[in-house]
Amino acid sequence: MELARTPKGLPGSQGNETAAPPSGEPPSAGTAPRTTAVRAPRAAFVRGLPFIGNVWEMGTDPGAFFVKCYREAGPIFRIRLFNKPYTVLAGPEANRFIAREGDTHLRSKEFWQEFVDEFGAKKNLVNTDGEMHDKIRKVLKRGYGRASISGGYQEIIDITDRILQDEWQPGQRLRVVPAMQRLAAEQLGIMVAGRAPGEYVDDLRVFIRYALNVLVVHMRPRIMLRMPDYRRAKKRIFELGQRMIDSYDPGRVDPKQPTLIDDIMAAAKQDETLFEGGELMMAVLGPYFAGLDTVANTTSAMLYAVLKHRDVHEQVLGEVDRVFAAGPVTPESLRNMPVLHGAVMETLRMYPIAVAAMRNATRDFEFAGHLVEKDEPLFIAITVSHFLEQFYSIPTKFDITRFAPPRNEHKQAGAFAPFSLGDHTCLGVGIAEVQIALTMATLFHRLQMELAPPDYQMRMKAAPTPGPELKFSVRIIGRRH
């Protein structure tokens, strides 16, 4: 991610708001939040366009936009999306805040409630906090964890092989993001949900794009939910969810390795108030919502980054060929792939898919010398630290060695947060890391590829999950193994 691509337009004050700190090093002191009875000044708005405010920057590359604003305005500033104001807390100061104080100062209900309402549900992991959040998280934790697929590495490789054989043909110019979405959904469906989405992949993609843009980040008007393609997609995914519920057979549960769906259905039977009606529908469809864009965008970005850097590509090929030649890939052999691991980690740093956590303030508090008011909507820009020189040497460079001893640049406090922080840290981080690593190892081992065109420079989009633009393509030169 080259910061030179950051959208134009400098932050500045609007109206009678207190001016932001001057350009340069952001303030390093006074950033700890504290409840205050004295009305501190509000943070300044960054400059935006008439009527739409900062919608264009947020829809193009929100991560780069937040980095730019942090460098010029410090760890707190305000933006507008159409006519609605949002406060942004950013940088390592924000990361330390959400990790230590997020449970007492922030809540997630408002940002996600309309999305949950779309299912006729009241509660879900994403819109709850406190005791109920912990209760739901406990049910889902094993199914989304690394251990849930510890015995299924070969199955993920087999699914990948089958799709590569059927859909990634030599001589073909392939659009990467849709292909990766298909692959990710199929893997998650089999491994976590117990059912491949098959013909429903496009419906899942349409539903997620519309619902998140309209109901969560409010980047599109609500009237778009009346569009025929969204209404059809919603009907279809509800059909998929109902088929999963109706066809569930508790007699087929493997007691040694229950799936996420097994845990959800068992919990619903034990406590009928936990997953009621639409809540059960949301829970069983959850793996598709969680992985379709996130895993697909990360693997797409990693494919670009590795192919773009010939030295890294050659190292990755040598390592994955060695591991595959030694026999079936196991958790131990996957851990013994430092080059691939470094490439995955550097992709998560440079091309994060969760650039900000969305919350509301539970109380008035002061942050970095500015007032945050109770109930106001907030973006916690958690990945700004990924691009700061104080943590990472030449942060715009794709460097897979920065995560190994003695450098360990990502282990500095507040430096690395690709899966959020605090109580709402991504539940599927373990399974996602394994899925990404196995997918990319198989992909590089099986196929010889190049960027199309070879000098292509990737551009990012947010729809609303940040990722490579849809026209990003590779050419399949041939099969390696």
Steps between C-alpha positions, in 0.01 A plus 500: 500500500675814381391799702557714194161366391329664795207714383568872467371757746658617822343488842396831646246659728144576403259746656588601855665171595827509689793470261683168475862464610750621240648269241792284612546253782168425670479577869645225716363611835155558639336232288373279783120528514346635816143577592473874536261749657680790329402553140818454298505630139367281222738365237514675164334373186727402214429665169244332276284560197166681503201278579692169507774600745770229512301226327734485200814444709325245718372311197837499324762419762387569858823366647718745308252779575522437875881491487510832317264663751693359797829642372346844460234519773624265772322210673149653498314676220152507350364408158164529325328231295231690316345711779592274790805580717731231642792532738812301412748380761818385328854368538668317786321728746165369375624140500610521862167663585277236341711217646493637856188714526278391215271286714409795727502787250360342182206292379428342163118480491410804291736432209378144455138507615345575161697213347373268773146635451517397135482139620214564739747438783570691821849390594814369337868491586562828314234716669537385860742584779558383854344180633289416193795554267712269712224237503465495122876515450546196721267296277677604179860501621590137432338489155685811382829399663815355348443166673170451315690429177814343644405166347368646178804653334488252216132571444570872452778409255270258317226764466758747370640244255155419365412864435842576350461201269148597393520879487865617481597390148841549331492788253209662684495860619321474833337771708645423840254636759186317377706181459633529854150566635379180341793309645467647851126439517537139389773433759311663785179332403648152516736546794298721734138502389481141379352610166652649185304808383536398135241688295447754781847663485389790282195556721719514810730748329212730397329483838818578696593794276158665517426426866833622636511812283142602582440369852843510668728768357215701338694566181193436284136618534245264650295499182761267350356218711199511268713412198396172334848347519521559876149370566573190296833445678339539842227250413759254374731513800206459735417193294857374548486560875167323534629202303797478736270505803241257360755248376709499816541147636632479860563129444789586268695701758859387545554525880875528445471792257163679512453783252384853565150406388498210746581739784237754389224242469588339834496840673166590337349177627637550850396865530213599271548870580858511369434441130138581419356517149710744302782471752548135410492594132773761556713257698499222240572746217769671707800316349409625154459859618825480694719345231371589157654846476761485775685186394443566130636855515803394703591211270449724196729768642760237594496358148568847363775579750689173450478509120609865507816418696698243303743423782214424740325292234808284448542448874134405542517250211808333645343470844157370396654251255720362780207460737267335247778264389543381861147362522159618625498852644456492877477766770869437571609536138287812459677654800829418329434740211653831613501657152130434444421613855691823445313562175163442669588733787633772271184479290289542814709804592505673162154400377284467813135412448378649830648850503268628771274376778158668512361590841294751698615673817334379820589821688665839463878468516809692402747357248818679390371822650167491317149413609323190378131522581277223627316308223693654211615262222870424479747341265800351681764502225696200627732446202649849477792366704581258216638794300695694763878522484520485879400133474594383152817564301393640161132418557412534129738214414375139481753340736429146620796496741368765737297244703788266588752534785681716577286763327148395610375844404136396540541411867537860616202621701226632274691422180299218341124452497378330180215324683392783733566517876315467827180306568402495132829363366416285198386161622623325186859623505640150554307331224555795264878485535501126428255532210702781339832317541372166364321664209803701392743212550285281275451776244872575462596133498248408230503793259741722311349850485580859413328833545284605205643727377845426653552865599160529670485725807221394731236747610282453806125535539263476794162344433498528798775252600834637371665287237643492149290648222283253310692536174822366658593197288769237461592284203526127560815401310487130584491232766811440707400186687 
